[in-house]
Amino acid sequence: MTLLLQLVLAHLLGDFLLQPSVWVAAKDHRKIQAWQLYVHAAIHGLLILIICAHMSYWPLALLIASIHLLIDGIKLSIQNEHNKRVLFFWDQAAHFLSILLIWIFFYGIPRPFSPAQQQNLLILLVGVVTLTMPTSIAIKTFISRWQPGLSATEQADSPLDLERAGKYIGYIERLLTFIFLLTGHWAAIGFLITAKSIFRFGDLTKGKERQLTEYVLIGTLLSFGTAIIVGLGCQYLLQLL
């Protein structure tokens, strides 16, 4: 289980936190000709060696990096504006499935001793990383079909700094929900949802922007729902192990 958690953590770090948006744009534009695609795959292999902290894992790291390159290459080759959103989820599913299958295949590989404390820490790290950029991108991709169109005036009033602020608000609310759940403070989660509702939906209601209100509501429910599900999953693993 420790090795699997290390592989998942390496994937989350490599596919989201350590992949700049300019790399994503370059891959979308140049497809398999983009050098960023190959560096991105190499980073995944390097992360596995760093997180596992043992050079005996180099066959595992090489195999996962190669399969990651293959999956991303296939996705980029068939990707267009119409299927981009769907392919994002299929791509992630393929990556996680490949990691699971490779982990099962390499289960007997010699591994350094890992104490229970390290395993628990890895569970928490996977939960925390999942609730930051990966969840943010997944929610944004999922609800993009309902995003209301903005007029030129509204776009001018919504600078990039405000978009980034909204992203970090999502990070904070999910991480707080995660912490409150693991510590058994469910009432604090309710307070957090209520506080956001008062400040966020009050302005939207005043503006009578029903479509925008529903769009924000879907995103908020998905954000809190994901944090609760991930928190319950981590809690179960911590109790199980």
N, C-alpha and C positions, 0 to 999 in steps of 0.2 A: 504493500500500500504506500509506503514511503516513496519508493521509486516512481510510482504512478503520479503521486502528488507533485514530485519534483518536475516531472515531464510536463504536467499541466501548467505549473507555475512558469516554466520556461516558455511555453507556448503563449501564455497570456502576456508575459513581459515582451516577448519578441514580436508578437502580432499587433500589439496595441501601444504599449508604453514606449517601445524603442523603434517604432516605425513612424517617422515624420509624415505629416500630411503631404508634403511636397513629393515624397517617395511614392505615395499612393497615387497622386495625380500623374506622376511620370509613368508609372506602370499602366494606368488606365489609358494613357495616350500612346505609348510606344509598345505596349503589350510585352511579348517575350523578348523584345530587343532592348528593353530597359535594363541597364546594369544594376539598378536598384533591386530588381527582382532577385538576382543572384547573391547580392550582398545580404539581402533580407533573409534568404534561406541559410546562408552561412552563419548569420547571427544566431539563428535558432540552434544550430549545432554547437556553437560556442557557448551559448547559455546553458545548454545541458551539461557540458563539461564543467562549467563554473559552479552550477548549483549542485550537481552530484559530487563535485570535488574529488574526482578520481579518474585517472586517464584510462582505466580499464573500460570505461563507458564509450570510448571513441567509436566502436562499431555501431552502437546504438545511436549516438549523436549523428554519425554520418548517414545512417539509414533514414532517420527522422527528417534530417535536413533535405535529403534527396527527395523523399516522398512529399515533403512540404513544397519543394520547388515544382514537382510534377503537378500537384493539386492546384497551386496558384497559377501555373502556366496554362492548364486546361481551362480554369475559370476565366482568365484574361482573354483567351482565344475565342471564347463563345460569349463573352460579356458585351452587352449593349445597354442603352438607356432604358430599355423596356424590362430587361430581366436582371438588372444590377442588384436590386433590392433582394430578390429571391435567391440569387446566387451567393449573396453574402452569407445567408444562413446555411445553405447547402455546403459552402466552402468551409465554414466553421465546423459543421457536423462531420464532414469528411476528415478534417484535421484531428478532431477529438477521437473519432472512430479509429483512425490509423494509429494514434498514440496508444489507445487501449489495446489494439491487436498486437502492436509491437511490444508493448509491456508484457503481455501474456507470453509472447514468443521468447522474450529475453528474461523471463521470471527467474530462471535458474542461474543467471549471471552472478559471479561473485560480487558481493556488495559490502562496503564497510558497515560496521555496526552502527545502528541508528537508535538512540535512546527514545523512550516514549515522549520526553519533552520536545525533542526535535520534530517528531511526527505531529504532535499537537500544534507546534509553531507553524509547520508547513500547512496544516489545515486552515489555520487562521490567515496565513499569508495568501493562500489561494482565494479564500473568501473575500479578503480586503481588495486584492487586485481585481477580482471579478466585478466588484461593485463600483469600480472607478471607470476608467475609459471603456473597457469591454461592454459593460451594461449601458453606458451613455451612447455608444455607437449603435448598439443593437436596438435600443429604444428609438433613437433618432431615425434609424433605417426603417423600423417597423411602422412608425406613425407618419412617415413622410407623405404617404398617400392622402392623408387628411390635412396636411399643412395648408392653411388659408393663404391666398395670394395677398401680397402687400403692395400698396400703392407706392409711388415714388416718394411721397411725403413720409409715409410710415417707414420705408426703408432708410430714409435719411435720419429719422429719429431713432433708429435701432443700430447704433454703431457696433463694431466688432467687439469692443470692450464689454458691452452689455451681453452679447452672446456668450462670451467667455465666462462672465459672471454667472449666467444661468447654468452653464456646464458645471462650474465648481459648486454652485448651490446644490445641484443634483448629487455630486460626489459627497458633500457634507451630510445631506439628509439621509443618504443610503448608509453611510458609515456610522452615523449616530443611531439609526434604526438597528443596524447590525450589532452595535455595542449594547444598546438597551435590551435587545432580545437575548443576547448571550448572558447578560447579567440579571435577567428576569424582570426588568422594569418595563412591562407592557404599557403601563399607564403613561410613561414618558413618551412612548411611540404615539399614543393617542394625542398627547399634548402637542407633539411635533407636527402631526398632520393638521390639527386644528389651527395652530399658529400659521402654518403656510397657507391654509385656506383663507384665513382672515386677510392676510397681506396680499396674496396673489389674486384671489378671485374677486376681492372687493373692487379693485381697479377695473377688472374686465367686465364686471357686471355694470359698473357705472358707464362704461363705454358702449354697452349693449352689443358687444361683439360676441354673439352666440357661437359662431363657428370657431373663433379663436378660443373661447372659453372651453368648449368641448375638446378642442385639440390639446390644450394645456391640461385639462382634467384627465384625459387618457394617458398622457405622459406621466403625470403625477401618480396615478394609480399603478401604472406599470413600474415606476421607480420604487415606490414603497413595497409593492407586491414582490418584486424581485429581491429586494433587501430582506424581506421576511422569509422568503423561500430559501435563499442562500444561508441566512442565519439559522434557520431550522435544520438545514442540511448539515451545516458545520457542527451544530449542537449535537445532532444525532451521531455523527462520526466521532466527536470527542467522547461521548458517553460509551459508544460501542468499542472504541479502542482503549 
